[in-house]
Amino acid sequence: ITPLDPDIFLESRFIGKSWRPITHWGMWRMPTPMAAPGKYTAKLTVGDQSESVPVTILMDPHSHATQAGLEASVKLQERIIGDVNHVSGMINQIEWMRKQLAVVEAMLKAHNDKPMLASAQKMDDSMQKVEYQLVSKALTVGDDKTYMSVYKLYYGFLWLNAEIGAGAGDVSGGDGYKPTDTQYELTKDLEQQLATATTAYNHLMKSEGPAFNHNLVQHNVTPLATTPKQN
């Protein structure tokens, strides 16, 4: 749901779909960390049948990295992946509720219920205020290959993880090296921003959202569901 491109789902690539990835410079997903050297178990499951085999990953003989450095890289990437999942979960929740809110607003306009319409628009403003702490508003319209705005948390984490790990988009990555002090500091800074955004999100979901839903019920309007649809 974006005022920058309200008809984005009319594009041929999104017709018939209820969700779409946010992409920028070709990067739209979280790269998978490469495993550090060590002993692992590979498991294949087909139906009710499973088969497991031991796997040993050896150090690249041409690598200048240490075992400790590679393990630190994987650990930091896994930490950032957790942060990305947290951010995307909040974005998806807000988008799911804003999609419902758009239907409510259309109904209120049709009935010319100006007080409730103003309340709905205020709620949408509150949702957008939180959402655009998590993801840049400019990036919600598609794969725009410019740097027109600050990335915010979602792409900040994605880009940082790509720099540390296997790369993504136009980032070559840093596999084979331990994380730098700067990368640790950037992670810490982004996580501090994430804590602030999470506080705002919790207030939205635990205070503003329930109050708005109560108002809807009082006016015989179906309240917003707070559980996102599973695709």
C-alpha positions in Angstrom: 0.0 0.0 0.0 1.8 3.1 -1.2 0.6 6.6 -2.2 3.6 6.9 -4.5 2.2 4.1 -6.7 -1.3 3.1 -5.6 -1.8 1.0 -8.8 1.4 -1.1 -8.4 -0.6 -4.3 -8.2 -2.0 -3.6 -11.7 1.5 -4.2 -13.1 1.6 -7.5 -15.1 4.2 -9.1 -12.8 2.0 -8.5 -9.7 -1.5 -9.2 -11.1 -3.3 -11.9 -9.1 -0.7 -11.7 -6.2 -1.3 -10.5 -2.7 2.3 -9.7 -1.9 5.5 -8.6 -3.7 9.2 -8.4 -2.8 10.9 -5.0 -2.2 13.9 -4.9 -4.5 16.7 -2.4 -5.0 19.7 -2.8 -7.3 18.6 -6.5 -7.8 18.7 -7.4 -4.1 15.4 -8.7 -2.8 16.3 -11.4 -0.3 18.6 -12.2 2.6 21.8 -14.0 1.3 22.4 -17.3 3.0 25.6 -17.4 5.1 28.4 -19.7 4.0 29.1 -22.3 6.7 32.4 -22.1 8.5 34.7 -25.1 8.2 33.7 -28.0 10.5 31.6 -31.2 10.8 27.9 -31.0 9.9 25.0 -33.3 9.1 23.1 -33.0 5.8 19.5 -34.2 6.0 17.2 -34.8 3.0 13.5 -35.4 3.7 11.1 -36.6 1.0 7.5 -37.2 2.2 7.9 -39.4 5.3 11.4 -40.6 4.5 14.5 -38.9 5.7 18.2 -39.6 5.1 21.2 -38.0 6.9 24.8 -38.1 6.0 27.9 -36.5 7.7 29.5 -33.7 5.9 32.9 -32.1 6.6 33.6 -28.6 5.2 37.4 -27.9 4.9 39.1 -24.6 5.0 40.0 -23.2 1.6 43.7 -23.7 1.3 44.0 -20.3 -0.5 42.1 -18.4 2.2 43.9 -16.1 4.6 41.1 -16.3 7.1 41.2 -18.0 10.5 38.7 -20.5 11.8 37.7 -18.0 14.5 37.3 -15.2 11.9 35.0 -17.3 9.7 32.9 -18.4 12.7 32.6 -14.8 13.8 31.4 -13.8 10.3 28.7 -16.5 10.3 27.6 -15.6 13.8 27.3 -11.9 12.9 25.3 -12.7 9.7 22.9 -14.9 11.7 22.4 -12.1 14.1 21.6 -9.7 11.3 19.3 -12.3 9.7 17.3 -12.3 12.9 17.1 -8.5 12.8 15.9 -8.6 9.2 13.2 -11.2 10.1 12.1 -8.9 12.9 11.9 -5.9 10.7 10.1 -7.6 7.8 7.6 -9.2 10.2 6.6 -5.7 11.4 6.4 -4.3 7.9 4.2 -7.2 6.7 1.9 -6.8 9.7 1.5 -3.1 9.1 1.0 -3.7 5.3 -1.7 -6.3 6.1 -3.5 -3.9 8.4 -3.2 -1.0 6.0 -4.7 -3.1 3.2 -7.7 -3.7 5.3 -7.8 -0.1 6.3 -8.0 1.0 2.6 -11.2 -1.1 2.3 -12.6 0.6 5.5 -11.7 4.1 4.1 -13.5 3.4 0.8 -16.6 2.3 2.6 -16.6 5.3 4.9 -16.2 7.6 1.9 -19.1 5.9 0.2 -21.2 6.6 3.3 -19.8 10.1 3.7 -18.9 9.4 7.3 -16.5 12.2 7.7 -15.6 11.8 11.4 -14.8 8.1 11.1 -13.0 8.7 7.8 -10.8 11.3 9.5 -10.1 8.7 12.3 -9.2 6.1 9.7 -6.9 8.5 7.9 -5.2 9.4 11.2 -4.7 5.7 11.9 -3.1 5.2 8.4 -0.8 8.1 9.1 0.3 6.5 12.4 0.9 3.2 10.6 3.0 4.9 7.8 5.0 6.8 10.4 6.1 3.5 11.9 6.5 1.7 8.7 8.7 4.2 7.1 11.1 3.9 10.0 11.5 0.3 8.9 11.7 0.7 5.1 12.3 3.7 2.9 9.1 5.0 1.4 10.8 5.5 -2.0 11.7 1.8 -2.2 8.1 0.6 -1.8 7.3 1.5 -5.4 9.7 -1.0 -7.0 13.3 -1.7 -8.1 14.3 2.0 -8.5 18.1 2.0 -9.3 18.8 5.3 -7.6 19.9 6.5 -4.2 17.0 8.9 -3.7 16.6 8.4 0.0 18.1 6.9 3.1 17.6 3.1 3.1 16.2 2.8 6.7 16.4 -0.4 8.6 15.3 -3.1 6.1 17.8 -2.3 3.4 20.4 -1.1 5.9 20.5 -4.6 7.4 20.3 -6.3 4.0 23.2 -4.3 2.6 25.4 -4.7 5.6 24.8 -8.5 5.6 25.7 -8.6 2.0 28.9 -6.8 2.7 29.9 -9.2 5.5 28.8 -12.4 3.7 28.3 -13.8 0.2 27.2 -10.5 -1.4 23.9 -9.6 -3.1 22.7 -7.2 -5.7 25.8 -5.2 -6.8 27.7 -6.0 -3.6 30.6 -8.5 -4.0 30.6 -9.5 -0.3 33.3 -10.3 2.2 33.2 -14.1 2.5 36.5 -15.4 3.7 37.2 -12.5 6.1 36.4 -11.8 9.7 33.9 -8.9 10.3 35.5 -5.5 10.7 35.1 -3.3 13.7 33.2 -0.9 11.5 30.7 -3.7 10.6 30.1 -4.5 14.2 29.5 -0.8 15.0 27.1 -0.4 12.1 25.2 -3.5 13.3 25.0 -2.0 16.8 23.8 1.4 15.4 21.1 -0.3 13.3 19.9 -2.4 16.2 19.6 0.8 18.3 17.4 2.3 15.6 15.5 -1.0 15.5 14.8 -0.9 19.3 13.4 2.6 18.8 11.2 1.5 15.9 10.0 -1.6 17.8 8.9 0.6 20.7 6.8 2.7 18.2 5.4 -0.4 16.6 4.4 -1.9 19.9 2.6 1.3 20.9 0.8 1.2 17.5 -0.3 -2.4 18.0 -1.1 -2.4 21.7 -2.5 1.1 22.1 -3.5 2.9 18.9 -4.7 -0.1 17.0 -7.0 -1.5 19.7 -8.4 2.0 20.4 -9.2 2.4 16.7 -10.7 -1.0 16.4 -13.0 -0.3 19.4 -14.1 2.9 17.6 -14.9 0.8 14.5 -17.0 -1.7 16.5 -18.9 1.2 18.1 -19.8 2.3 14.6 -20.8 -1.2 13.4 -17.7 -1.5 11.2 -15.6 -4.7 11.2 -12.3 -4.1 13.1 -8.9 -4.7 11.5 -7.6 -8.2 11.8 -4.2 -8.2 13.5 -2.9 -11.5 12.1 -1.4 -11.2 8.6 -2.7 -13.5 5.9 -0.5 -16.5 5.2 0.5 -16.8 1.5 
